[in-house]
Amino acid sequence: MVKNAAPDGYTILSGSTAGMSIAPHLHKRPPYDSVNDFQFVSTYAVQPNMLVVNPSLPVKTVQELIDYCKARPGQVNMASAGPGSQSHLAA
């Protein structure tokens, strides 16, 4: 919708890294070109990724978490913001 809106100053898109940088590489024919269809204005927020675990899990480092998961194939679950999101790709 934003891509096809009249350039009258009344429509603005608040894009995310997932939508503007990652998604175009996950779809065969995305409906937009994130580089050429939009004019960048400014970055107004940064969202860091965080790795958190349940405190009852017996791990204190990333390596301990990796070892724990490898020792239990198919038994450990993870959550993310969804397919193609930064948290999904990082995991």
Secondary structure as the mmCIF struct_conf table of DSSP 4:
data_model
#
loop_
_struct_conf.conf_type_id
_struct_conf.id
_struct_conf.beg_label_comp_id
_struct_conf.beg_label_asym_id
_struct_conf.beg_label_seq_id
_struct_conf.end_label_comp_id
_struct_conf.end_label_asym_id
_struct_conf.end_label_seq_id
TURN_TY1_P TURN_TY1_P1 VAL A 2 ASN A 4
BEND BEND1 ALA A 5 ALA A 5
BEND BEND2 PRO A 7 TYR A 10
HELX_RH_AL_P HELX_RH_AL_P1 THR A 17 THR A 17
HELX_RH_PI_P HELX_RH_PI_P1 ALA A 18 ILE A 22
HELX_RH_AL_P HELX_RH_AL_P2 ALA A 23 LEU A 26
BEND BEND3 HIS A 27 ARG A 29
BEND BEND4 PRO A 31 TYR A 32
TURN_TY1_P TURN_TY1_P2 SER A 34 ASN A 36
BEND BEND5 ASP A 37 PHE A 38
TURN_TY1_P TURN_TY1_P3 PRO A 55 SER A 56
BEND BEND6 LEU A 57 PRO A 58
BEND BEND7 THR A 61 THR A 61
HELX_RH_AL_P HELX_RH_AL_P3 VAL A 62 LYS A 70
TURN_TY1_P TURN_TY1_P4 ALA A 71 ALA A 71
BEND BEND8 ARG A 72 ARG A 72
TURN_TY1_P TURN_TY1_P5 PRO A 73 GLN A 75
BEND BEND9 ALA A 81 GLY A 82
TURN_TY1_P TURN_TY1_P6 PRO A 83 GLY A 84
BEND BEND10 SER A 85 SER A 85
HELX_RH_AL_P HELX_RH_AL_P4 GLN A 86 ALA A 90
#
